[in-house]
Structures are given as structure tokens and as C-alpha cells.
Amino acid sequence: MIRHLYFFKNVRKNINFIDSIIIVILLKLKTKKIPLPILGRTVYIRKKTKDRETFEEVFNHNIYNLKLPIEPQTIIDAGANVGLATLFFKIKYPKSKIVSLEIESGNVEMIHKNLKGLKDIEIVHKGLFNKKGFFKVEDPFNATNSFVIKEVTSSEKYDIESTTIDELIETYKFKTVDILKIDIEGAEKDLFEKNYENWLPKVKVIMVETHDRMISKCAYTVMNTLDKYNFMLYTTTEGTLYYYNTSLIEI
């Protein structure tokens, strides 16, 4: 009982009273649909997947619920999974424009369902990388929240293409990226190894989960690159690093 009250209290930080009660009850019952009448939408949770775990990370553990010194207008959610972090950001920052990237087709289908009808959200079925390329999508841990990409040539069979942050900024006409959330299962090492010089100074807040258990020196590479610029490590939680760009944000 105490655990459910604690869950309700955490969900209530960003979601209205009635919908918060419904979330706690239906997650306990392990239903596949969670109707949220006040928010005017339904969240879908697949059985035998990591969807429920991801929901709890986002709305119970509140891993992205920082009190920021800015009101974000532009957000990139890289590694969006089934869209729950994007949904959280849209609830918390309703005026924001969000680009939501995911590599796995089943997850992309869920993003469309979970974010249906929300304005100013672009869903991109591509991987985020440090260059344009072609990739196979693999599931080394037999999970639904740990898909990885393996680069191949254009002449080989591939599942997706990649995009870059420079391309996203140009495509969606972002002057800055107010929040860059990164959970891309080890590809963050490649992202921060090279070709970051143009886009990195335009990012205000970075929320990045590192995956050293999968790729050696992920955290070192991310932190070493950010140390070259005016980024301050603000806090850490649940394996995620939170950085502020002090050239663009007053702390």
C-alpha cells in the first residue's frame, strides 16, 4: 500500500489527480491500455516487454523531471523507445516542439499510438549517429528497450538509415536544442567521438544515459568531450548524466 501511495505521489508531480489514480490502479492490474480522460489520451503498455518498466522510470522515478532554469522550446528525444519520455516532456513543456527518434519498427508503431493527436511532435524512424549511414538493428539482450545499431555498407541489407543532430537542427529549423535526451544503447560513444563541433555548442541541456556495460569507455568519451566545452555536470540519477551548457544558461 505504501509503495502505491509513493507511486501516486511521484506520478502526481506532473499529471493531474484523476489520471494519476487511474495510472496507479491500471499498472497494478497490468492492463494493456491506460485511458487518461483528463489528458485526453490512452497509453499502451505491451505485455512481455519492458514497457511497464520504462513507464515507471519516466513517471514514477521521474528520471527526466529536473527543475530547469529555462522553459524548453525545442527537444530531441533520441532513443524514444515507445514514446513515454516524449509524452512526459510534452506534458511538462506543452509549448515545446519535439523530435522523437527510434530505431526499432515495433517501438515506432507504439510511439505513434502513445503520442497520437499531440501537436508539434515529429516521429523519426532513424538512428542518431555522428554521420549519415546504413545500419542493422539488433537485439542482443532480447529486450524491447535495448536495441542497438550495427553499421553496414549501402550494398548490404540494412534496417534503417542514420541521421545527425546537424541534420535535425537544419530540417526542423532549431536555433538551439533546449533539451537533448540521449538513450541510444552505446551509440552515444560514436556521437561524442567526432563531428560534434557544430551542433554541441547549440545544445542547452543534455540528458544522456551511458552504456559502458555494452560499449567500453562510453561515459569517458561523453564526459571528455563535454569537458572541452562549457558544460557543467549538474547531477546524475538512474545512470543518466545531466549537463548544462553554461554559455547558454545562467545557473
N, C-alpha and C positions, 0 to 999 in steps of 0.2 A: 504493500500500500504506500509506504513511504517513497519507494522508488518511483511509483507512478505520479505521486504528488510532485516529486522533484522534476520528473519529465515534463509535467504540465507547466510548472514554473518556468522551465527553460524555453519551451515552445512559446509560451505566452509573451516572451520578451519581444517577439516580432510578429506574432499572429494574434488575431482577436480572440476573445474569451470563448465564444461558441465553437469556432473552428478548432481551437486548441483542445477542447474537451473531446471533440469528435476524433481528432488525431490520436490522442492517448488511448481512447477506447478501441478504435478500429485497428491500431497497430498491435494492441494486446491480443485482439481476436485474430490477427494475421489475415485480414481480408486483402483482396487484390485491388480494391477500389476504395479510396478515401474521399468522399464528397465533402467539399468545403463550401457551404452555401453562402457564407458572408463574403469570402474571396471570389465566389462565383466560378469555381473550377473543381476538377477532380484530379487527384494524384493517384497514379497507378503504381502498384508495387507487385512485381512478379515473384511468384514462389520459386524456391530452389535457386535463388540468385542472391547477390549482395545488396539488392535494392533497399531492403529494410535497414541493413547496417549503414548504408550511405545516408539514408534519411535521418537516422539517429545522429550520425556525425554532424550533419548540417544543421538540424533543427533542435536536437537535444544537447549535444556537446557544443554547439554554436561555434564551430571552428573558424567561421568567417565573420563572426559578429564582433568586429572591432569598432570602437568609437573613434571614427576617423576625424582628422582636423579639416576635412574637405567634404563637400557634397558631390559624390561621384556622378559624372555625366556620361562617361564612356568606360565600358568594361569589356575586357576579353576574358572569357572563361575557357581556358584551354585544358582539355580533358574533362569534358562536361558530363560524361557518363550518361545518366538518364535525365539530366536537366535540373536536378534538385538544387545545386548551387546557384544556377542561373535563376531559378524560381526564387530562392532566398534573396538574391541581390535585387530582383525586380520588386519584391515585396518591401524590402528595406529602402531601396532607392528607386521609387516608381517613375521618376523622370529620366532615368538613365537609358542609354542605348547600349545594348549588349550583343556581342558576337560570341556565339556558343559553338565551340569546336569539339567534335568527337570522331573517333576513327572507326568504331565498330557499328555495322549497319543495324543490328538489333537494338543497340542503345540509342542510335539516331532516331529510330522509329518511336522509341519511348520518349525521347525529348519532344518530338512533335506532339505526342499525346499529352504530356505533362505541361507543356507551355502553350497549348492551343488557345488562340484568341488574344494572347498578350501582344501588345504593340512594341515596336522598336526593338525587336529581337531578331537577329539573323542566325540561322542554324547552318553550320558549315560542316559538311561531311569530308573533312580532310585532316591530315596530321599537321601539327606545328613542328617546324624544323628550322635549321639555320640556312636552308636553301630549298629551292624547288627540286622535287624528286619524285620517285615512284617507290611504293612500299607494300610489302606483305603485312597483313595484320595477324599476329599470333597471340595465343592464349596459354602461356607457359605454366600458369598456376591453376588452370581450369576454373577460373572465376569470371565474374561479369564486370569487375571493376579494376582489372589488372591487365588489360590488353596492351601489347607492345607492338612497335613497328620495326620492320627489318628492311633496309634499303635494298632495292634490286635495280636492274637496268630497265630501260623502257622496252627492250625487246623480250624481257621475261614477263611471265604472268604476274600481275600486281593487283592489289585490292583497292588502294587509294593513292591519290597524289598528296603532296605536302603543300602547305602554304607557309609564308613567313610573316612575321609581325610587320615588317616594312610593307608588304603587300596588303595586309589587312588595314593598316593605317591609311594607305592610299585609296583602297577600294571604298572604305566607309567614311573617308574624309575626317578622320580623327586628328585634331591638332595635338592632343595629348591622349595617353591612355591613363585614365584615372585609377583604375584597378586592373592589374594583370594577375589573374589567378592561374596557376600552373600546377597541374597534377597529371603528368604525361608519362609516368612509369619508366623513368630513366632517360627519356629523350631530353630532359632539362639539361643534362650534361652537354649534349650537342648544341643546344640552343645558346648556352652561355660560353661555349668554346670559341666561337668565331661569328663574324657577320652581325654583331650586336651593336656596333659603334654608332649607327644612325638611329635606331629605334630606342635603345636603352635610355638615353637622356630625356626622352619624351614620356617616360612612364613615372607616375607619381607614387603609386603603391604597388608593391609586389607581394603576392601571397604564393609561396612556392613550396610544394612538398618534394623532398628529395628522396631518392630511392637507392641508397648505397647497397642495400641488400640485393639489388638486381644488377646495378652497374657501379663498379668501383669508382670512388672519388667524385660522385655526383655533388655532394654537399660542398666539398672542397672547391670544385670548379665554379659552382654558383657563387659561393662566398668570395672567392678570389677575384672573380670578375666584378662583382658589385663593390668590392673594396677599392677598385680603380676609379670609381665614380663617387658622387656624393650621396651614397645610400647609407642609411643608418639602420642597423638591425634593431627593430623596435621591440619585438617579443617573439616567442616561439610557443607553439601549442600543438599537441597531437601530431608531432613530426613535421609541422609546417612552419616555415620561416616567414616572418613579416618584416618587410623593408619599407622605409620611407625615403623618398628622394628629397633631400634637404635643399636641393637647388630649386625645387618647385613647390615645396610645402614648408610652411612655418610651423615649427614644433613648439 
